[in-house]
Amino acid sequence: MANEDSLQEFHNSIQQVVEAETNDFLELARIAGLDIATDFAGADLSAADLRNAKLRSADLSAANLILADLRSADLSDAKLSGANLRGAYLIHADLRSADLRSADLIAAKLKDANLRGTDLRDAKLIFADLSGAYLSNADLTGADLSGAYLIAADLSGANLMNANLTATNLNSAKVESARFGNNVGLSEDAEYELKKRGAIFPQDERIGALV
């Protein structure tokens, strides 16, 4: 009897979703009795319209968010480790202190996004547009930034140790106190220019400790 009741409840939820007069993803999830904070880890949300969504602290780890529209969404403190965000629209999104370890952000649109204190270790950011993004105190250790667009991005205090910077555009990026080192694709001339703009390299720290 309990199984029959559960099945009927499930069919009722599906019917409510079908008959709902809304295309709002979060509203449909609510109607279906789903909790975006806990029920969407590993879910297929490709191309979902999540503009302005309130997703603070949501667990979206390993979720498929390819081409998802997350413009101006609140993803602060969200769990997005291992998520597929290829080509996702994250313009003006709030990703402060989010967990994006090993996330696939290839060609993602992150213009003016807030990534302060975000964990981006080993993230794939090839061809991502991070122009104007706030990345101060973010951890980009081991991230692949090959060809990423970082013009005017704020990297103050960020950790970019071991990050792949091949063809990465750092023109006008704020790099004061940003930590670089062992970066593939970073020429001596580029290193010199970054130092002039306040970037820190391991050898500079060692020299400072001896003075």
C-alpha positions as a Markdown table, in Angstrom:
| # | Residue | x | y | z |
|---|---|---|---|---|
| 1 | Met | 0.0 | 0.0 | 0.0 |
| 2 | Ala | 2.9 | 2.3 | 0.9 |
| 3 | Asn | 4.4 | 1.7 | -2.5 |
| 4 | Glu | 1.1 | 2.5 | -4.3 |
| 5 | Asp | 0.8 | 5.7 | -2.3 |
| 6 | Ser | 4.4 | 6.7 | -3.2 |
| 7 | Leu | 3.8 | 6.0 | -6.9 |
| 8 | Gln | 0.6 | 8.0 | -6.9 |
| 9 | Glu | 2.4 | 10.9 | -5.2 |
| 10 | Phe | 5.1 | 10.7 | -7.9 |
| 11 | His | 2.5 | 10.8 | -10.7 |
| 12 | Asn | 0.8 | 13.7 | -9.0 |
| 13 | Ser | 4.1 | 15.6 | -8.9 |
| 14 | Ile | 4.8 | 14.9 | -12.5 |
| 15 | Gln | 1.3 | 16.1 | -13.5 |
| 16 | Gln | 1.7 | 19.3 | -11.5 |
| 17 | Val | 5.0 | 20.0 | -13.3 |
| 18 | Val | 3.4 | 19.3 | -16.7 |
| 19 | Glu | 0.4 | 21.6 | -15.9 |
| 20 | Ala | 2.5 | 24.4 | -14.3 |
| 21 | Glu | 2.2 | 27.7 | -16.1 |
| 22 | Thr | 5.8 | 28.6 | -15.7 |
| 23 | Asn | 9.2 | 27.9 | -17.3 |
| 24 | Asp | 11.1 | 29.0 | -14.2 |
| 25 | Phe | 13.4 | 26.0 | -13.4 |
| 26 | Leu | 13.5 | 26.7 | -9.6 |
| 27 | Glu | 9.7 | 26.9 | -9.4 |
| 28 | Leu | 9.3 | 23.7 | -11.3 |
| 29 | Ala | 11.8 | 22.0 | -9.0 |
| 30 | Arg | 9.8 | 23.3 | -6.0 |
| 31 | Ile | 6.6 | 21.9 | -7.5 |
| 32 | Ala | 8.2 | 18.5 | -8.0 |
| 33 | Gly | 9.3 | 18.5 | -4.4 |
| 34 | Leu | 13.0 | 18.9 | -5.2 |
| 35 | Asp | 15.5 | 20.9 | -3.2 |
| 36 | Ile | 18.1 | 22.6 | -5.4 |
| 37 | Ala | 20.5 | 22.8 | -2.4 |
| 38 | Thr | 20.7 | 19.0 | -2.1 |
| 39 | Asp | 19.0 | 17.1 | -5.0 |
| 40 | Phe | 20.9 | 18.2 | -8.0 |
| 41 | Ala | 24.5 | 16.9 | -7.5 |
| 42 | Gly | 25.3 | 15.1 | -10.7 |
| 43 | Ala | 22.1 | 16.2 | -12.4 |
| 44 | Asp | 21.8 | 17.0 | -16.1 |
| 45 | Leu | 21.0 | 20.8 | -16.2 |
| 46 | Ser | 22.5 | 21.4 | -19.6 |
| 47 | Ala | 21.2 | 24.6 | -21.2 |
| 48 | Ala | 18.9 | 25.3 | -18.2 |
| 49 | Asp | 17.7 | 28.8 | -17.7 |
| 50 | Leu | 19.0 | 29.7 | -14.2 |
| 51 | Arg | 19.3 | 33.5 | -14.7 |
| 52 | Asn | 19.3 | 35.3 | -11.3 |
| 53 | Ala | 18.8 | 32.0 | -9.5 |
| 54 | Lys | 19.4 | 31.9 | -5.8 |
| 55 | Leu | 21.8 | 29.0 | -5.5 |
| 56 | Arg | 23.9 | 29.9 | -2.5 |
| 57 | Ser | 25.5 | 26.9 | -1.0 |
| 58 | Ala | 23.7 | 24.6 | -3.5 |
| 59 | Asp | 25.3 | 21.2 | -4.1 |
| 60 | Leu | 25.9 | 21.0 | -7.9 |
| 61 | Ser | 29.0 | 18.9 | -7.8 |
| 62 | Ala | 29.6 | 16.9 | -11.0 |
| 63 | Ala | 26.4 | 18.4 | -12.5 |
| 64 | Asn | 26.1 | 18.8 | -16.3 |
| 65 | Leu | 25.7 | 22.6 | -16.8 |
| 66 | Ile | 26.9 | 22.8 | -20.4 |
| 67 | Leu | 25.6 | 26.1 | -21.9 |
| 68 | Ala | 23.5 | 26.7 | -18.8 |
| 69 | Asp | 22.4 | 30.4 | -18.5 |
| 70 | Leu | 23.6 | 31.4 | -15.0 |
| 71 | Arg | 23.8 | 35.1 | -15.6 |
| 72 | Ser | 23.7 | 37.1 | -12.3 |
| 73 | Ala | 23.0 | 33.9 | -10.4 |
| 74 | Asp | 24.0 | 33.7 | -6.7 |
| 75 | Leu | 26.4 | 30.7 | -6.5 |
| 76 | Ser | 28.4 | 31.9 | -3.6 |
| 77 | Asp | 29.6 | 29.0 | -1.4 |
| 78 | Ala | 28.1 | 26.5 | -4.0 |
| 79 | Lys | 29.7 | 23.1 | -4.5 |
| 80 | Leu | 30.6 | 22.8 | -8.2 |
| 81 | Ser | 33.6 | 20.6 | -8.0 |
| 82 | Gly | 33.8 | 18.4 | -11.1 |
| 83 | Ala | 30.9 | 20.2 | -12.7 |
| 84 | Asn | 30.7 | 20.6 | -16.5 |
| 85 | Leu | 30.3 | 24.3 | -17.2 |
| 86 | Arg | 31.5 | 24.3 | -20.8 |
| 87 | Gly | 30.2 | 27.4 | -22.6 |
| 88 | Ala | 28.0 | 28.3 | -19.6 |
| 89 | Tyr | 26.9 | 31.9 | -19.2 |
| 90 | Leu | 28.2 | 33.2 | -15.8 |
| 91 | Ile | 28.3 | 36.9 | -16.6 |
| 92 | His | 27.9 | 38.9 | -13.4 |
| 93 | Ala | 27.4 | 35.6 | -11.4 |
| 94 | Asp | 28.4 | 35.6 | -7.8 |
| 95 | Leu | 30.8 | 32.7 | -7.2 |
| 96 | Arg | 32.5 | 33.9 | -4.1 |
| 97 | Ser | 34.1 | 31.1 | -2.1 |
| 98 | Ala | 32.5 | 28.5 | -4.4 |
| 99 | Asp | 34.2 | 25.1 | -4.9 |
| 100 | Leu | 35.1 | 24.8 | -8.6 |
| 101 | Arg | 37.9 | 22.3 | -8.2 |
| 102 | Ser | 38.5 | 20.4 | -11.4 |
| 103 | Ala | 35.4 | 22.0 | -13.0 |
| 104 | Asp | 35.3 | 22.2 | -16.8 |
| 105 | Leu | 34.9 | 25.9 | -17.6 |
| 106 | Ile | 36.2 | 25.7 | -21.2 |
| 107 | Ala | 34.9 | 28.7 | -23.2 |
| 108 | Ala | 32.7 | 29.8 | -20.2 |
| 109 | Lys | 31.5 | 33.4 | -20.2 |
| 110 | Leu | 32.7 | 34.8 | -16.8 |
| 111 | Lys | 32.9 | 38.5 | -17.7 |
| 112 | Asp | 32.5 | 40.6 | -14.5 |
| 113 | Ala | 31.8 | 37.5 | -12.4 |
| 114 | Asn | 32.7 | 37.6 | -8.7 |
| 115 | Leu | 35.2 | 34.8 | -8.0 |
| 116 | Arg | 36.8 | 36.2 | -4.9 |
| 117 | Gly | 38.2 | 33.5 | -2.7 |
| 118 | Thr | 36.9 | 30.8 | -5.1 |
| 119 | Asp | 38.6 | 27.4 | -5.2 |
| 120 | Leu | 39.6 | 26.9 | -8.9 |
| 121 | Arg | 42.4 | 24.3 | -8.4 |
| 122 | Asp | 42.9 | 22.2 | -11.5 |
| 123 | Ala | 39.9 | 23.9 | -13.2 |
| 124 | Lys | 39.9 | 24.0 | -17.0 |
| 125 | Leu | 39.6 | 27.6 | -18.1 |
| 126 | Ile | 40.8 | 27.3 | -21.7 |
| 127 | Phe | 39.3 | 30.1 | -23.8 |
| 128 | Ala | 37.2 | 31.3 | -20.9 |
| 129 | Asp | 36.3 | 35.0 | -20.8 |
| 130 | Leu | 37.3 | 36.3 | -17.4 |
| 131 | Ser | 37.6 | 39.9 | -18.4 |
| 132 | Gly | 36.7 | 42.2 | -15.6 |
| 133 | Ala | 36.2 | 39.3 | -13.2 |
| 134 | Tyr | 37.1 | 39.5 | -9.5 |
| 135 | Leu | 39.5 | 36.7 | -8.7 |
| 136 | Ser | 41.2 | 38.2 | -5.7 |
| 137 | Asn | 42.4 | 35.6 | -3.2 |
| 138 | Ala | 41.1 | 32.8 | -5.6 |
| 139 | Asp | 43.1 | 29.6 | -5.7 |
| 140 | Leu | 44.1 | 28.8 | -9.3 |
| 141 | Thr | 46.8 | 26.3 | -8.5 |
| 142 | Gly | 47.2 | 23.8 | -11.4 |
| 143 | Ala | 44.4 | 25.5 | -13.4 |
| 144 | Asp | 44.6 | 25.4 | -17.2 |
| 145 | Leu | 44.3 | 29.0 | -18.3 |
| 146 | Ser | 45.6 | 28.4 | -21.9 |
| 147 | Gly | 44.2 | 31.3 | -24.0 |
| 148 | Ala | 42.0 | 32.6 | -21.2 |
| 149 | Tyr | 40.9 | 36.2 | -21.6 |
| 150 | Leu | 41.9 | 38.0 | -18.4 |
| 151 | Ile | 42.1 | 41.6 | -19.5 |
| 152 | Ala | 41.3 | 43.9 | -16.6 |
| 153 | Ala | 40.5 | 41.0 | -14.3 |
| 154 | Asp | 41.3 | 41.4 | -10.6 |
| 155 | Leu | 43.8 | 38.8 | -9.6 |
| 156 | Ser | 45.0 | 40.6 | -6.4 |
| 157 | Gly | 46.3 | 38.0 | -3.9 |
| 158 | Ala | 45.2 | 35.1 | -6.1 |
| 159 | Asn | 47.3 | 31.9 | -6.1 |
| 160 | Leu | 48.3 | 31.0 | -9.7 |
| 161 | Met | 51.1 | 28.6 | -8.8 |
| 162 | Asn | 51.6 | 25.8 | -11.4 |
| 163 | Ala | 48.8 | 27.3 | -13.6 |
| 164 | Asn | 49.1 | 26.8 | -17.3 |
| 165 | Leu | 49.2 | 30.3 | -18.7 |
| 166 | Thr | 49.9 | 29.4 | -22.4 |
| 167 | Ala | 48.7 | 32.3 | -24.6 |
| 168 | Thr | 46.8 | 33.7 | -21.6 |
| 169 | Asn | 46.1 | 37.4 | -21.9 |
| 170 | Leu | 47.0 | 39.2 | -18.7 |
| 171 | Asn | 47.1 | 42.7 | -20.1 |
| 172 | Ser | 45.8 | 45.2 | -17.6 |
| 173 | Ala | 44.9 | 42.4 | -15.1 |
| 174 | Lys | 45.4 | 43.5 | -11.5 |
| 175 | Val | 48.1 | 41.2 | -10.1 |
| 176 | Glu | 49.2 | 42.9 | -6.9 |
| 177 | Ser | 50.3 | 40.2 | -4.4 |
| 178 | Ala | 49.2 | 37.5 | -6.8 |
| 179 | Arg | 51.5 | 34.5 | -6.5 |
| 180 | Phe | 53.0 | 33.0 | -9.7 |
| 181 | Gly | 55.5 | 30.2 | -10.1 |
| 182 | Asn | 56.3 | 27.2 | -12.3 |
| 183 | Asn | 53.8 | 28.5 | -14.9 |
| 184 | Val | 53.9 | 26.9 | -18.3 |
| 185 | Gly | 53.7 | 29.5 | -21.1 |
| 186 | Leu | 55.0 | 32.4 | -19.0 |
| 187 | Ser | 58.0 | 34.0 | -20.6 |
| 188 | Glu | 60.8 | 35.8 | -18.7 |
| 189 | Asp | 59.6 | 39.1 | -20.2 |
| 190 | Ala | 56.1 | 38.4 | -19.1 |
| 191 | Glu | 57.3 | 37.5 | -15.6 |
| 192 | Tyr | 59.3 | 40.7 | -15.4 |
| 193 | Glu | 56.2 | 42.8 | -16.4 |
| 194 | Leu | 54.1 | 41.0 | -13.8 |
| 195 | Lys | 56.7 | 41.7 | -11.1 |
| 196 | Lys | 56.6 | 45.4 | -12.0 |
| 197 | Arg | 52.9 | 45.3 | -11.4 |
| 198 | Gly | 53.2 | 43.8 | -8.0 |
| 199 | Ala | 53.1 | 40.0 | -8.7 |
| 200 | Ile | 55.0 | 37.7 | -6.4 |
| 201 | Phe | 57.2 | 34.8 | -7.5 |
| 202 | Pro | 58.8 | 32.1 | -5.1 |
| 203 | Gln | 62.3 | 33.5 | -5.6 |
| 204 | Asp | 61.2 | 36.9 | -4.5 |
| 205 | Glu | 59.8 | 35.5 | -1.3 |
| 206 | Arg | 63.1 | 33.6 | -0.6 |
| 207 | Ile | 65.1 | 36.8 | -1.2 |
| 208 | Gly | 62.8 | 38.8 | 1.1 |
| 209 | Ala | 63.2 | 36.2 | 3.8 |
| 210 | Leu | 67.0 | 36.6 | 3.6 |
| 211 | Val | 67.0 | 40.4 | 3.8 |
